[in-house]
Amino acid sequence: MNAKTYPRVVPTPTKPKPARKPILSDWIARAELARELDVTPDTLARWAADGTGPPAVKIGRRVMYRRASVEKWLAELEGRNGNG
């Protein structure tokens, strides 16, 4: 019997998928921001109602702040107060 030889099939290595960053990793909850700023969550809520606080987004029942927006807001406060 004549046996045919076939080329050996080597599986192509697949590249590992890059780890995905959690979608809310750049956001901070109101309670956490209040702790960092040493104010109450109610103060942040009042600032939001007055339009004087950092920009916020409501996601379901949670109010979230983008870290970069909070940093920008703080820098603007620093300039307005003349303390910077």
C-alpha positions in Angstrom: 0.0 0.0 0.0 1.2 3.4 -0.9 0.7 5.8 2.0 0.4 9.5 1.2 2.0 12.0 3.4 0.3 15.2 4.1 1.9 18.3 5.4 1.6 18.8 9.1 -1.0 21.4 10.1 0.3 23.8 12.7 -2.3 26.0 14.3 -1.8 29.7 13.8 -1.1 31.3 17.1 -3.7 33.9 18.0 -2.8 37.2 19.5 -4.1 37.7 23.0 -6.8 40.3 23.1 -5.8 43.4 25.0 -7.4 43.8 28.3 -10.3 46.2 28.1 -10.4 49.0 30.5 -13.6 49.1 32.6 -16.0 51.6 31.0 -16.4 53.7 34.2 -12.8 53.6 35.2 -12.4 57.4 34.5 -15.5 58.2 36.6 -16.0 58.8 40.3 -19.1 58.4 42.3 -20.6 61.4 44.3 -19.8 59.8 47.7 -16.2 59.1 46.7 -15.7 62.7 45.3 -17.3 64.1 48.5 -14.7 62.2 50.6 -11.8 63.4 48.4 -13.0 67.1 48.6 -13.9 66.8 52.3 -17.5 68.0 51.7 -20.8 66.1 52.0 -22.6 64.5 49.1 -25.4 67.0 49.8 -23.0 69.8 49.2 -22.1 68.4 45.8 -25.8 68.0 45.0 -26.4 71.6 46.0 -23.5 72.7 43.8 -24.9 70.7 40.9 -28.3 72.4 41.4 -26.7 75.8 41.5 -24.5 75.1 38.5 -21.4 75.9 40.5 -20.0 72.4 41.0 -18.1 70.1 38.7 -20.0 68.6 35.7 -21.9 65.5 36.6 -23.9 62.8 34.8 -26.7 60.7 36.3 -26.4 57.0 35.4 -29.5 55.3 36.7 -29.6 56.3 40.3 -25.9 57.2 40.6 -24.4 60.6 40.0 -20.9 60.3 38.4 -18.1 62.7 37.8 -15.4 62.4 35.1 -12.1 62.7 36.9 -10.6 64.9 34.2 -13.6 67.3 34.4 -13.2 67.5 38.2 -9.5 68.3 37.8 -10.4 71.0 35.2 -13.1 72.5 37.5 -10.6 72.6 40.4 -8.0 74.4 38.2 -10.7 76.9 37.1 -11.6 77.5 40.8 -7.9 78.0 41.6 -7.6 80.7 38.9 -10.9 82.5 40.0 -9.9 82.6 43.6 -6.5 84.0 42.9 -4.9 81.3 45.1 -3.0 79.6 42.3 
